[in-house]
Amino acid sequence: MTKIQVQAQSEAHTYAQTLGEEKSVWFKMSPLIDTEKPMGVLLRMTEKYGGCIPINIGAENIYFLSDVDHIRHVLVNNVDNYVKYFDGLKPIFGKSMITVDGVLWQKIRKPQQPFFHPQQYSEYLPYFLTSVRTKAADWGRFAKTGETVELLEQTWGLAADMICRALFDREMPFNPHVVFNMVKAYTEVENHRSIQLKKAAGGLQEVGDDEAPVQAIGAWLTLPEAVISARPWQGREDTLLNMLLAAEADPSMPEFDRQQVMDEMKQYLWAGTETTALTLVWCLYLLSQHPEVAEKIRREGKEVYGEQEPDWEDIQELTYTRSVVLETLRLYPPVWSLIRSTVAEDEIAGHRIMPGDRIVMSTYVLHHNPKYWSEPETFRPERFEPGAIKNHVKYSYLPFGGGKRVCVGGQMAQLEVVLALTMLLRRFRPEYLGDVPVKIDATVTLVPKGGLAFRFHELS
């Protein structure tokens, strides 16, 4: 066992002792997994009780928001009164940009921001294309054998490869199958609730290293160093990874010690990968149910870039494909809720909000609310065609959050999915083999329950 692995195992064991605590986000989500349709429960609650619902879990007050005015209040009008809430997610993100607030957040975000400017994305396009070609080769082999695959694992591997090549200048230096299953093990709410129940019953004095979430943590903590130590792919100088390493060596940037570099990398390896993978997997599921939409994507690609690969200008012309991606993000937002913790007393919808109270803003309920969307359960990409977006109610569409804390990589994720869709669909017809509709698992993200079994057919 290497020194890095030993250190990761030690950190994982220490963190493991906090698993199952009632303050954890995993414990708070456990009531949702007891229902067949967790998002349906939230929708019915909103319909019955309105856009600000107070909920008491133990000694904690939680306010469930789904009204645009209340959400704007938290994200924009009184944003400094609410800080991000990430209890239970420390091993995933550490103290990365996604978890911190205030001046520290600004200091950490500022040097990374240029790598997520739209102009920079044109530089990433060739690296994304390489990843898509690699995945297309995999699908070509699957098409020949006729084997059934887990689609989310496929899209996760593609998204991780895109992140590694574009941001770190590395070929993916880990087995995506192994890491994907680590992610599943840690985000499976039932694994965390099982530990909590054992603790409550007095039968678990120490959380062992054999528990699935603990094993997942130990392996996860080794990934950043694996990426850093891997051989550079093209030897590029201007990469996010090199920026992070330079910041670590810069005495004028004390915020960026070695641990901060590791945490920022974990943020991109998890959040950046998960968002893109889930958006693409839900797109392909919806297209399997709407083959006419898939055919329109193929026709658009042929009209825009023909038999060649798309360049940056071509990507901008794929407006229908982009509309499909945006509508998918409305129906299945990967991050189905945004959670904040209250800093000082406030008032929302007549409710007195006290310091420490939790605010849960459900993007899923917001996106499915008939108050803001006509026929909200209908898949209708035309909602997002050029000219139609201006008709949307502001703050009724928040797949990547809103206000000053909007996701830094949201536009990059959209680009990745548009590119993957247009390139993969012109060669393949993915066939969904499971039940319709797909059941949803409301973990930290919105995942298909039990996975999505697919078979690929190569087009002539």
WOMO-V383917 format. One record per residue. N is the residue number from 1. RES is the residue in one letter. SS is DSSP state (H for helix, E for strand, C for the rest). BURIAL is 1 if it has 16 or more other C-alpha atoms within 10 Angstrom, else 0. Layout:
# WOMO-V383917
((N & RES & SS & BURIAL) (N & RES & SS & BURIAL))
This chain:
# WOMO-V383917
((1 & M & C & 0) (2 & T & C & 0) (3 & K & H & 0) (4 & I & H & 0) (5 & Q & H & 1) (6 & V & H & 0) (7 & Q & H & 0) (8 & A & H & 1) (9 & Q & H & 1) (10 & S & H & 0) (11 & E & H & 1) (12 & A & H & 1) (13 & H & H & 1) (14 & T & H & 0) (15 & Y & H & 1) (16 & A & H & 1) (17 & Q & C & 1) (18 & T & C & 0) (19 & L & C & 1) (20 & G & C & 1) (21 & E & C & 1) (22 & E & C & 1) (23 & K & C & 1) (24 & S & C & 1) (25 & V & H & 1) (26 & W & H & 1) (27 & F & H & 1) (28 & K & H & 1) (29 & M & H & 1) (30 & S & H & 1) (31 & P & H & 0) (32 & L & H & 1) (33 & I & H & 1) (34 & D & H & 0) (35 & T & C & 0) (36 & E & C & 0) (37 & K & C & 0) (38 & P & H & 1) (39 & M & H & 1) (40 & G & H & 0) (41 & V & H & 0) (42 & L & H & 1) (43 & L & H & 1) (44 & R & H & 0) (45 & M & H & 0) (46 & T & H & 1) (47 & E & H & 0) (48 & K & H & 0) (49 & Y & H & 0) (50 & G & C & 0) (51 & G & C & 1) (52 & C & E & 1) (53 & I & E & 1) (54 & P & E & 0) (55 & I & E & 0) (56 & N & E & 0) (57 & I & E & 0) (58 & G & C & 0) (59 & A & C & 0) (60 & E & E & 0) (61 & N & E & 1) (62 & I & E & 1) (63 & Y & E & 1) (64 & F & E & 1) (65 & L & E & 1) (66 & S & C & 1) (67 & D & C & 1) (68 & V & H & 1) (69 & D & H & 1) (70 & H & H & 1) (71 & I & H & 1) (72 & R & H & 1) (73 & H & H & 0) (74 & V & H & 1) (75 & L & H & 1) (76 & V & H & 0) (77 & N & H & 0) (78 & N & C & 0) (79 & V & H & 1) (80 & D & H & 0) (81 & N & H & 1) (82 & Y & E & 1) (83 & V & E & 1) (84 & K & E & 1) (85 & Y & C & 1) (86 & F & C & 1) (87 & D & C & 0) (88 & G & C & 1) (89 & L & C & 1) (90 & K & H & 0) (91 & P & H & 1) (92 & I & H & 1) (93 & F & H & 1) (94 & G & C & 1) (95 & K & C & 1) (96 & S & C & 1) (97 & M & C & 1) (98 & I & C & 1) (99 & T & C & 1) (100 & V & C & 1) (101 & D & C & 0) (102 & G & H & 0) (103 & V & H & 0) (104 & L & H & 0) (105 & W & H & 1) (106 & Q & H & 0) (107 & K & H & 0) (108 & I & H & 1) (109 & R & H & 1) (110 & K & H & 0) (111 & P & H & 0) (112 & Q & H & 1) (113 & Q & H & 0) (114 & P & H & 0) (115 & F & H & 1) (116 & F & H & 1) (117 & H & C & 0) (118 & P & H & 0) (119 & Q & H & 0) (120 & Q & H & 0) (121 & Y & H & 1) (122 & S & H & 0) (123 & E & H & 0) (124 & Y & H & 1) (125 & L & H & 1) (126 & P & H & 1) (127 & Y & H & 1) (128 & F & H & 1) (129 & L & H & 1) (130 & T & H & 0) (131 & S & H & 1) (132 & V & H & 1) (133 & R & H & 1) (134 & T & H & 0) (135 & K & H & 1) (136 & A & H & 1) (137 & A & H & 0) (138 & D & H & 0) (139 & W & H & 1) (140 & G & H & 1) (141 & R & H & 0) (142 & F & H & 1) (143 & A & H & 1) (144 & K & H & 0) (145 & T & H & 0) (146 & G & C & 0) (147 & E & C & 0) (148 & T & C & 1) (149 & V & E & 1) (150 & E & E & 0) (151 & L & H & 1) (152 & L & H & 1) (153 & E & H & 1) (154 & Q & H & 1) (155 & T & H & 1) (156 & W & H & 1) (157 & G & H & 1) (158 & L & H & 1) (159 & A & H & 1) (160 & A & H & 1) (161 & D & H & 1) (162 & M & H & 1) (163 & I & H & 1) (164 & C & H & 1) (165 & R & H & 1) (166 & A & H & 1) (167 & L & H & 1) (168 & F & H & 1) (169 & D & C & 1) (170 & R & E & 1) (171 & E & C & 1) (172 & M & C & 1) (173 & P & C & 1) (174 & F & C & 0) (175 & N & C & 0) (176 & P & H & 1) (177 & H & H & 0) (178 & V & H & 0) (179 & V & H & 1) (180 & F & H & 1) (181 & N & H & 0) (182 & M & H & 1) (183 & V & H & 1) (184 & K & H & 1) (185 & A & H & 1) (186 & Y & H & 1) (187 & T & H & 1) (188 & E & C & 1) (189 & V & H & 1) (190 & E & H & 1) (191 & N & H & 1) (192 & H & H & 1) (193 & R & H & 1) (194 & S & H & 0) (195 & I & H & 1) (196 & Q & H & 1) (197 & L & H & 0) (198 & K & H & 0) (199 & K & H & 1) (200 & A & H & 0) (201 & A & C & 0) (202 & G & C & 0) (203 & G & C & 0) (204 & L & C & 0) (205 & Q & C & 0) (206 & E & C & 0) (207 & V & C & 1) (208 & G & C & 0) (209 & D & C & 1) (210 & D & C & 0) (211 & E & C & 1) (212 & A & H & 1) (213 & P & H & 1) (214 & V & H & 1) (215 & Q & H & 1) (216 & A & H & 1) (217 & I & H & 1) (218 & G & H & 1) (219 & A & H & 1) (220 & W & H & 1) (221 & L & C & 1) (222 & T & C & 1) (223 & L & H & 1) (224 & P & H & 1) (225 & E & H & 0) (226 & A & H & 0) (227 & V & H & 1) (228 & I & H & 1) (229 & S & H & 0) (230 & A & C & 0) (231 & R & C & 0) (232 & P & E & 0) (233 & W & C & 0) (234 & Q & C & 0) (235 & G & C & 0) (236 & R & C & 0) (237 & E & C & 0) (238 & D & C & 0) (239 & T & C & 1) (240 & L & H & 1) (241 & L & H & 1) (242 & N & H & 1) (243 & M & H & 1) (244 & L & H & 1) (245 & L & H & 1) (246 & A & H & 0) (247 & A & H & 1) (248 & E & H & 1) (249 & A & H & 0) (250 & D & C & 0) (251 & P & C & 0) (252 & S & C & 0) (253 & M & C & 0) (254 & P & C & 0) (255 & E & C & 1) (256 & F & C & 1) (257 & D & C & 1) (258 & R & H & 0) (259 & Q & H & 0) (260 & Q & H & 1) (261 & V & H & 1) (262 & M & H & 1) (263 & D & H & 1) (264 & E & H & 1) (265 & M & H & 1) (266 & K & H & 1) (267 & Q & H & 1) (268 & Y & H & 1) (269 & L & H & 1) (270 & W & H & 1) (271 & A & H & 1) (272 & G & H & 1) (273 & T & H & 1) (274 & E & H & 1) (275 & T & H & 1) (276 & T & H & 1) (277 & A & H & 1) (278 & L & H & 1) (279 & T & H & 1) (280 & L & H & 1) (281 & V & H & 1) (282 & W & H & 1) (283 & C & H & 1) (284 & L & H & 1) (285 & Y & H & 1) (286 & L & H & 1) (287 & L & H & 1) (288 & S & H & 1) (289 & Q & H & 0) (290 & H & C & 0) (291 & P & H & 0) (292 & E & H & 0) (293 & V & H & 1) (294 & A & H & 1) (295 & E & H & 0) (296 & K & H & 0) (297 & I & H & 1) (298 & R & H & 1) (299 & R & H & 0) (300 & E & H & 1) (301 & G & H & 1) (302 & K & H & 0) (303 & E & H & 0) (304 & V & H & 1) (305 & Y & H & 1) (306 & G & C & 0) (307 & E & C & 0) (308 & Q & C & 0) (309 & E & C & 0) (310 & P & C & 1) (311 & D & C & 0) (312 & W & H & 0) (313 & E & H & 0) (314 & D & H & 0) (315 & I & H & 1) (316 & Q & H & 0) (317 & E & H & 1) (318 & L & C & 1) (319 & T & H & 1) (320 & Y & H & 1) (321 & T & H & 1) (322 & R & H & 1) (323 & S & H & 1) (324 & V & H & 1) (325 & V & H & 1) (326 & L & H & 1) (327 & E & H & 1) (328 & T & H & 1) (329 & L & H & 1) (330 & R & H & 1) (331 & L & H & 1) (332 & Y & C & 1) (333 & P & C & 1) (334 & P & C & 1) (335 & V & C & 1) (336 & W & C & 1) (337 & S & E & 1) (338 & L & E & 1) (339 & I & E & 1) (340 & R & E & 1) (341 & S & E & 1) (342 & T & E & 1) (343 & V & C & 1) (344 & A & C & 0) (345 & E & C & 0) (346 & D & E & 1) (347 & E & E & 0) (348 & I & E & 0) (349 & A & C & 0) (350 & G & C & 0) (351 & H & E & 0) (352 & R & E & 0) (353 & I & E & 1) (354 & M & C & 0) (355 & P & C & 0) (356 & G & C & 1) (357 & D & C & 1) (358 & R & E & 1) (359 & I & E & 1) (360 & V & E & 1) (361 & M & E & 1) (362 & S & E & 1) (363 & T & H & 1) (364 & Y & H & 1) (365 & V & H & 1) (366 & L & H & 1) (367 & H & H & 1) (368 & H & C & 1) (369 & N & C & 1) (370 & P & C & 0) (371 & K & C & 0) (372 & Y & C & 1) (373 & W & C & 1) (374 & S & C & 0) (375 & E & C & 0) (376 & P & C & 1) (377 & E & C & 0) (378 & T & C & 0) (379 & F & C & 1) (380 & R & C & 1) (381 & P & H & 1) (382 & E & H & 0) (383 & R & H & 1) (384 & F & H & 1) (385 & E & C & 1) (386 & P & C & 0) (387 & G & C & 0) (388 & A & C & 0) (389 & I & H & 0) (390 & K & H & 0) (391 & N & H & 0) (392 & H & C & 0) (393 & V & C & 0) (394 & K & C & 0) (395 & Y & C & 1) (396 & S & C & 1) (397 & Y & C & 1) (398 & L & C & 1) (399 & P & C & 1) (400 & F & C & 1) (401 & G & C & 1) (402 & G & C & 1) (403 & G & H & 0) (404 & K & H & 0) (405 & R & H & 0) (406 & V & C & 0) (407 & C & C & 1) (408 & V & C & 1) (409 & G & C & 1) (410 & G & H & 1) (411 & Q & H & 0) (412 & M & H & 1) (413 & A & H & 1) (414 & Q & H & 1) (415 & L & H & 1) (416 & E & H & 1) (417 & V & H & 1) (418 & V & H & 1) (419 & L & H & 1) (420 & A & H & 1) (421 & L & H & 1) (422 & T & H & 1) (423 & M & H & 1) (424 & L & H & 1) (425 & L & H & 1) (426 & R & C & 1) (427 & R & C & 1) (428 & F & E & 1) (429 & R & E & 1) (430 & P & E & 1) (431 & E & E & 1) (432 & Y & E & 1) (433 & L & C & 0) (434 & G & C & 0) (435 & D & C & 0) (436 & V & C & 0) (437 & P & C & 0) (438 & V & C & 0) (439 & K & C & 1) (440 & I & E & 1) (441 & D & E & 1) (442 & A & E & 1) (443 & T & C & 1) (444 & V & C & 1) (445 & T & C & 1) (446 & L & E & 1) (447 & V & E & 1) (448 & P & E & 1) (449 & K & C & 0) (450 & G & C & 0) (451 & G & C & 1) (452 & L & C & 1) (453 & A & E & 1) (454 & F & E & 1) (455 & R & E & 1) (456 & F & E & 1) (457 & H & E & 1) (458 & E & E & 1) (459 & L & C & 0) (460 & S & C & 0))
